[in-house]
Amino acid sequence: MAKTDTQITFRVTYEFKARIEAQAEKEHRPVANLIHKVMEEYLEQVEKKE
């Protein structure tokens, strides 16, 4: 079975990473899942405006 997911890497400050981790923990989800959710919502909003 072919893997369809791909990976993106980016840098953030230690403080920003701590904030993301804290929010992910509050929502009982992995950091990657939180970032994916936030980006998906952002893209949906932007694409509606186009």
PyMOL Python script that loads the backbone (N, CA, C, O; Angstrom):
from pymol import cmd

cmd.read_pdbstr("""\
ATOM      1  N   MET A   1       0.843  -1.182   0.000  1.00  0.00           N
ATOM      2  CA  MET A   1       0.000   0.000   0.000  1.00  0.00           C
ATOM      3  C   MET A   1       0.890   1.248   0.000  1.00  0.00           C
ATOM      4  O   MET A   1       1.806   1.350   0.815  1.00  0.00           O
ATOM      5  N   ALA A   2       0.635   2.176  -0.884  1.00  0.00           N
ATOM      6  CA  ALA A   2       1.432   3.392  -0.987  1.00  0.00           C
ATOM      7  C   ALA A   2       1.052   4.371   0.118  1.00  0.00           C
ATOM      8  O   ALA A   2      -0.119   4.513   0.470  1.00  0.00           O
ATOM      9  N   LYS A   3       2.050   5.032   0.646  1.00  0.00           N
ATOM     10  CA  LYS A   3       1.811   6.045   1.669  1.00  0.00           C
ATOM     11  C   LYS A   3       1.425   7.344   0.969  1.00  0.00           C
ATOM     12  O   LYS A   3       2.126   7.791   0.061  1.00  0.00           O
ATOM     13  N   THR A   4       0.314   7.953   1.386  1.00  0.00           N
ATOM     14  CA  THR A   4      -0.178   9.151   0.716  1.00  0.00           C
ATOM     15  C   THR A   4       0.118  10.427   1.492  1.00  0.00           C
ATOM     16  O   THR A   4      -0.038  11.521   0.950  1.00  0.00           O
ATOM     17  N   ASP A   5       0.539  10.313   2.742  1.00  0.00           N
ATOM     18  CA  ASP A   5       0.858  11.505   3.533  1.00  0.00           C
ATOM     19  C   ASP A   5       2.264  11.979   3.227  1.00  0.00           C
ATOM     20  O   ASP A   5       3.131  11.192   2.845  1.00  0.00           O
ATOM     21  N   THR A   6       2.480  13.272   3.398  1.00  0.00           N
ATOM     22  CA  THR A   6       3.805  13.846   3.242  1.00  0.00           C
ATOM     23  C   THR A   6       4.113  14.688   4.468  1.00  0.00           C
ATOM     24  O   THR A   6       3.223  14.955   5.276  1.00  0.00           O
ATOM     25  N   GLN A   7       5.341  15.103   4.612  1.00  0.00           N
ATOM     26  CA  GLN A   7       5.778  15.793   5.817  1.00  0.00           C
ATOM     27  C   GLN A   7       6.226  17.208   5.493  1.00  0.00           C
ATOM     28  O   GLN A   7       6.824  17.461   4.448  1.00  0.00           O
ATOM     29  N   ILE A   8       5.924  18.134   6.411  1.00  0.00           N
ATOM     30  CA  ILE A   8       6.374  19.519   6.315  1.00  0.00           C
ATOM     31  C   ILE A   8       7.134  19.830   7.604  1.00  0.00           C
ATOM     32  O   ILE A   8       6.695  19.465   8.695  1.00  0.00           O
ATOM     33  N   THR A   9       8.265  20.500   7.470  1.00  0.00           N
ATOM     34  CA  THR A   9       9.055  20.881   8.633  1.00  0.00           C
ATOM     35  C   THR A   9       9.205  22.396   8.655  1.00  0.00           C
ATOM     36  O   THR A   9       9.475  23.014   7.625  1.00  0.00           O
ATOM     37  N   PHE A  10       9.031  22.993   9.831  1.00  0.00           N
ATOM     38  CA  PHE A  10       9.253  24.424   9.967  1.00  0.00           C
ATOM     39  C   PHE A  10       9.740  24.734  11.374  1.00  0.00           C
ATOM     40  O   PHE A  10       9.545  23.946  12.299  1.00  0.00           O
ATOM     41  N   ARG A  11      10.372  25.881  11.524  1.00  0.00           N
ATOM     42  CA  ARG A  11      10.955  26.270  12.802  1.00  0.00           C
ATOM     43  C   ARG A  11      10.043  27.253  13.529  1.00  0.00           C
ATOM     44  O   ARG A  11       9.416  28.119  12.918  1.00  0.00           O
ATOM     45  N   VAL A  12       9.987  27.095  14.841  1.00  0.00           N
ATOM     46  CA  VAL A  12       9.258  28.026  15.709  1.00  0.00           C
ATOM     47  C   VAL A  12      10.122  28.295  16.928  1.00  0.00           C
ATOM     48  O   VAL A  12      11.078  27.565  17.189  1.00  0.00           O
ATOM     49  N   THR A  13       9.794  29.332  17.669  1.00  0.00           N
ATOM     50  CA  THR A  13      10.525  29.610  18.907  1.00  0.00           C
ATOM     51  C   THR A  13      10.143  28.575  19.964  1.00  0.00           C
ATOM     52  O   THR A  13       9.123  27.894  19.849  1.00  0.00           O
ATOM     53  N   TYR A  14      10.973  28.472  20.984  1.00  0.00           N
ATOM     54  CA  TYR A  14      10.681  27.554  22.085  1.00  0.00           C
ATOM     55  C   TYR A  14       9.354  27.928  22.757  1.00  0.00           C
ATOM     56  O   TYR A  14       8.575  27.060  23.151  1.00  0.00           O
ATOM     57  N   GLU A  15       9.119  29.233  22.878  1.00  0.00           N
ATOM     58  CA  GLU A  15       7.896  29.706  23.521  1.00  0.00           C
ATOM     59  C   GLU A  15       6.660  29.321  22.702  1.00  0.00           C
ATOM     60  O   GLU A  15       5.649  28.887  23.253  1.00  0.00           O
ATOM     61  N   PHE A  16       6.758  29.485  21.388  1.00  0.00           N
ATOM     62  CA  PHE A  16       5.628  29.139  20.523  1.00  0.00           C
ATOM     63  C   PHE A  16       5.357  27.637  20.581  1.00  0.00           C
ATOM     64  O   PHE A  16       4.203  27.214  20.638  1.00  0.00           O
ATOM     65  N   LYS A  17       6.409  26.843  20.566  1.00  0.00           N
ATOM     66  CA  LYS A  17       6.265  25.388  20.658  1.00  0.00           C
ATOM     67  C   LYS A  17       5.589  25.000  21.969  1.00  0.00           C
ATOM     68  O   LYS A  17       4.728  24.120  21.989  1.00  0.00           O
ATOM     69  N   ALA A  18       5.973  25.647  23.054  1.00  0.00           N
ATOM     70  CA  ALA A  18       5.362  25.364  24.354  1.00  0.00           C
ATOM     71  C   ALA A  18       3.872  25.700  24.339  1.00  0.00           C
ATOM     72  O   ALA A  18       3.062  24.974  24.914  1.00  0.00           O
ATOM     73  N   ARG A  19       3.519  26.787  23.689  1.00  0.00           N
ATOM     74  CA  ARG A  19       2.100  27.172  23.587  1.00  0.00           C
ATOM     75  C   ARG A  19       1.310  26.144  22.778  1.00  0.00           C
ATOM     76  O   ARG A  19       0.203  25.765  23.159  1.00  0.00           O
ATOM     77  N   ILE A  20       1.878  25.701  21.670  1.00  0.00           N
ATOM     78  CA  ILE A  20       1.213  24.686  20.840  1.00  0.00           C
ATOM     79  C   ILE A  20       1.041  23.392  21.638  1.00  0.00           C
ATOM     80  O   ILE A  20      -0.031  22.787  21.625  1.00  0.00           O
ATOM     81  N   GLU A  21       2.091  22.977  22.324  1.00  0.00           N
ATOM     82  CA  GLU A  21       2.021  21.740  23.110  1.00  0.00           C
ATOM     83  C   GLU A  21       0.987  21.845  24.222  1.00  0.00           C
ATOM     84  O   GLU A  21       0.256  20.890  24.485  1.00  0.00           O
ATOM     85  N   ALA A  22       0.921  22.998  24.875  1.00  0.00           N
ATOM     86  CA  ALA A  22      -0.057  23.193  25.950  1.00  0.00           C
ATOM     87  C   ALA A  22      -1.481  23.109  25.412  1.00  0.00           C
ATOM     88  O   ALA A  22      -2.348  22.492  26.030  1.00  0.00           O
ATOM     89  N   GLN A  23      -1.720  23.732  24.258  1.00  0.00           N
ATOM     90  CA  GLN A  23      -3.073  23.689  23.676  1.00  0.00           C
ATOM     91  C   GLN A  23      -3.425  22.283  23.227  1.00  0.00           C
ATOM     92  O   GLN A  23      -4.550  21.829  23.438  1.00  0.00           O
ATOM     93  N   ALA A  24      -2.495  21.599  22.620  1.00  0.00           N
ATOM     94  CA  ALA A  24      -2.743  20.223  22.182  1.00  0.00           C
ATOM     95  C   ALA A  24      -3.090  19.347  23.383  1.00  0.00           C
ATOM     96  O   ALA A  24      -3.988  18.509  23.312  1.00  0.00           O
ATOM     97  N   GLU A  25      -2.380  19.547  24.471  1.00  0.00           N
ATOM     98  CA  GLU A  25      -2.657  18.763  25.681  1.00  0.00           C
ATOM     99  C   GLU A  25      -4.053  19.062  26.217  1.00  0.00           C
ATOM    100  O   GLU A  25      -4.764  18.146  26.631  1.00  0.00           O
ATOM    101  N   LYS A  26      -4.455  20.331  26.213  1.00  0.00           N
ATOM    102  CA  LYS A  26      -5.806  20.721  26.660  1.00  0.00           C
ATOM    103  C   LYS A  26      -6.879  20.033  25.823  1.00  0.00           C
ATOM    104  O   LYS A  26      -7.935  19.657  26.330  1.00  0.00           O
ATOM    105  N   GLU A  27      -6.589  19.876  24.528  1.00  0.00           N
ATOM    106  CA  GLU A  27      -7.560  19.270  23.608  1.00  0.00           C
ATOM    107  C   GLU A  27      -7.385  17.759  23.487  1.00  0.00           C
ATOM    108  O   GLU A  27      -8.096  17.109  22.721  1.00  0.00           O
ATOM    109  N   HIS A  28      -6.443  17.203  24.239  1.00  0.00           N
ATOM    110  CA  HIS A  28      -6.184  15.748  24.227  1.00  0.00           C
ATOM    111  C   HIS A  28      -5.934  15.240  22.804  1.00  0.00           C
ATOM    112  O   HIS A  28      -6.528  14.257  22.363  1.00  0.00           O
ATOM    113  N   ARG A  29      -5.044  15.935  22.107  1.00  0.00           N
ATOM    114  CA  ARG A  29      -4.699  15.538  20.740  1.00  0.00           C
ATOM    115  C   ARG A  29      -3.206  15.732  20.529  1.00  0.00           C
ATOM    116  O   ARG A  29      -2.578  16.520  21.236  1.00  0.00           O
ATOM    117  N   PRO A  30      -2.635  15.028  19.571  1.00  0.00           N
ATOM    118  CA  PRO A  30      -1.217  15.232  19.249  1.00  0.00           C
ATOM    119  C   PRO A  30      -0.987  16.618  18.637  1.00  0.00           C
ATOM    120  O   PRO A  30      -1.883  17.191  18.016  1.00  0.00           O
ATOM    121  N   VAL A  31       0.210  17.137  18.820  1.00  0.00           N
ATOM    122  CA  VAL A  31       0.564  18.447  18.268  1.00  0.00           C
ATOM    123  C   VAL A  31       0.336  18.478  16.758  1.00  0.00           C
ATOM    124  O   VAL A  31      -0.235  19.438  16.241  1.00  0.00           O
ATOM    125  N   ALA A  32       0.769  17.457  16.058  1.00  0.00           N
ATOM    126  CA  ALA A  32       0.609  17.425  14.593  1.00  0.00           C
ATOM    127  C   ALA A  32      -0.858  17.506  14.204  1.00  0.00           C
ATOM    128  O   ALA A  32      -1.207  18.162  13.223  1.00  0.00           O
ATOM    129  N   ASN A  33      -1.714  16.847  14.966  1.00  0.00           N
ATOM    130  CA  ASN A  33      -3.141  16.878  14.672  1.00  0.00           C
ATOM    131  C   ASN A  33      -3.715  18.271  14.903  1.00  0.00           C
ATOM    132  O   ASN A  33      -4.547  18.734  14.123  1.00  0.00           O
ATOM    133  N   LEU A  34      -3.281  18.940  15.961  1.00  0.00           N
ATOM    134  CA  LEU A  34      -3.740  20.308  16.231  1.00  0.00           C
ATOM    135  C   LEU A  34      -3.318  21.243  15.110  1.00  0.00           C
ATOM    136  O   LEU A  34      -4.125  22.033  14.619  1.00  0.00           O
ATOM    137  N   ILE A  35      -2.056  21.158  14.702  1.00  0.00           N
ATOM    138  CA  ILE A  35      -1.561  22.023  13.628  1.00  0.00           C
ATOM    139  C   ILE A  35      -2.324  21.752  12.336  1.00  0.00           C
ATOM    140  O   ILE A  35      -2.680  22.690  11.623  1.00  0.00           O
ATOM    141  N   HIS A  36      -2.577  20.491  12.028  1.00  0.00           N
ATOM    142  CA  HIS A  36      -3.337  20.135  10.824  1.00  0.00           C
ATOM    143  C   HIS A  36      -4.734  20.737  10.885  1.00  0.00           C
ATOM    144  O   HIS A  36      -5.206  21.304   9.899  1.00  0.00           O
ATOM    145  N   LYS A  37      -5.399  20.621  12.031  1.00  0.00           N
ATOM    146  CA  LYS A  37      -6.756  21.162  12.205  1.00  0.00           C
ATOM    147  C   LYS A  37      -6.769  22.676  11.995  1.00  0.00           C
ATOM    148  O   LYS A  37      -7.619  23.200  11.275  1.00  0.00           O
ATOM    149  N   VAL A  38      -5.831  23.371  12.621  1.00  0.00           N
ATOM    150  CA  VAL A  38      -5.771  24.827  12.513  1.00  0.00           C
ATOM    151  C   VAL A  38      -5.508  25.259  11.075  1.00  0.00           C
ATOM    152  O   VAL A  38      -6.149  26.185  10.579  1.00  0.00           O
ATOM    153  N   MET A  39      -4.587  24.606  10.413  1.00  0.00           N
ATOM    154  CA  MET A  39      -4.273  24.958   9.025  1.00  0.00           C
ATOM    155  C   MET A  39      -5.433  24.652   8.089  1.00  0.00           C
ATOM    156  O   MET A  39      -5.702  25.413   7.159  1.00  0.00           O
ATOM    157  N   GLU A  40      -6.114  23.551   8.329  1.00  0.00           N
ATOM    158  CA  GLU A  40      -7.280  23.205   7.507  1.00  0.00           C
ATOM    159  C   GLU A  40      -8.368  24.273   7.637  1.00  0.00           C
ATOM    160  O   GLU A  40      -8.953  24.692   6.638  1.00  0.00           O
ATOM    161  N   GLU A  41      -8.634  24.710   8.868  1.00  0.00           N
ATOM    162  CA  GLU A  41      -9.640  25.755   9.092  1.00  0.00           C
ATOM    163  C   GLU A  41      -9.228  27.066   8.437  1.00  0.00           C
ATOM    164  O   GLU A  41     -10.062  27.757   7.852  1.00  0.00           O
ATOM    165  N   TYR A  42      -7.945  27.412   8.531  1.00  0.00           N
ATOM    166  CA  TYR A  42      -7.437  28.631   7.911  1.00  0.00           C
ATOM    167  C   TYR A  42      -7.623  28.585   6.393  1.00  0.00           C
ATOM    168  O   TYR A  42      -8.133  29.531   5.793  1.00  0.00           O
ATOM    169  N   LEU A  43      -7.209  27.487   5.790  1.00  0.00           N
ATOM    170  CA  LEU A  43      -7.322  27.371   4.327  1.00  0.00           C
ATOM    171  C   LEU A  43      -8.772  27.417   3.867  1.00  0.00           C
ATOM    172  O   LEU A  43      -9.073  28.012   2.832  1.00  0.00           O
ATOM    173  N   GLU A  44      -9.668  26.800   4.618  1.00  0.00           N
ATOM    174  CA  GLU A  44     -11.095  26.863   4.250  1.00  0.00           C
ATOM    175  C   GLU A  44     -11.600  28.310   4.265  1.00  0.00           C
ATOM    176  O   GLU A  44     -12.337  28.722   3.368  1.00  0.00           O
ATOM    177  N   GLN A  45     -11.200  29.081   5.288  1.00  0.00           N
ATOM    178  CA  GLN A  45     -11.608  30.478   5.361  1.00  0.00           C
ATOM    179  C   GLN A  45     -11.062  31.291   4.188  1.00  0.00           C
ATOM    180  O   GLN A  45     -11.800  32.053   3.563  1.00  0.00           O
ATOM    181  N   VAL A  46      -9.787  31.132   3.891  1.00  0.00           N
ATOM    182  CA  VAL A  46      -9.146  31.877   2.811  1.00  0.00           C
ATOM    183  C   VAL A  46      -9.749  31.499   1.466  1.00  0.00           C
ATOM    184  O   VAL A  46      -9.997  32.373   0.634  1.00  0.00           O
ATOM    185  N   GLU A  47      -9.985  30.223   1.243  1.00  0.00           N
ATOM    186  CA  GLU A  47     -10.518  29.764  -0.043  1.00  0.00           C
ATOM    187  C   GLU A  47     -11.955  30.245  -0.255  1.00  0.00           C
ATOM    188  O   GLU A  47     -12.369  30.435  -1.399  1.00  0.00           O
ATOM    189  N   LYS A  48     -12.713  30.441   0.802  1.00  0.00           N
ATOM    190  CA  LYS A  48     -14.072  30.971   0.670  1.00  0.00           C
ATOM    191  C   LYS A  48     -14.064  32.416   0.167  1.00  0.00           C
ATOM    192  O   LYS A  48     -14.987  32.847  -0.524  1.00  0.00           O
ATOM    193  N   LYS A  49     -13.014  33.155   0.522  1.00  0.00           N
ATOM    194  CA  LYS A  49     -12.911  34.562   0.140  1.00  0.00           C
ATOM    195  C   LYS A  49     -12.493  34.742  -1.317  1.00  0.00           C
ATOM    196  O   LYS A  49     -12.684  35.817  -1.886  1.00  0.00           O
ATOM    197  N   GLU A  50     -11.932  33.711  -1.920  1.00  0.00           N
ATOM    198  CA  GLU A  50     -11.414  33.831  -3.302  1.00  0.00           C
ATOM    199  C   GLU A  50     -12.532  33.824  -4.314  1.00  0.00           C
ATOM    200  O   GLU A  50     -12.278  33.916  -5.515  1.00  0.00           O
TER     201      GLU A  50
END
""", "prot")
cmd.dss("prot")
cmd.show_as("cartoon", "prot")
cmd.util.cbc("prot")
cmd.orient("prot")
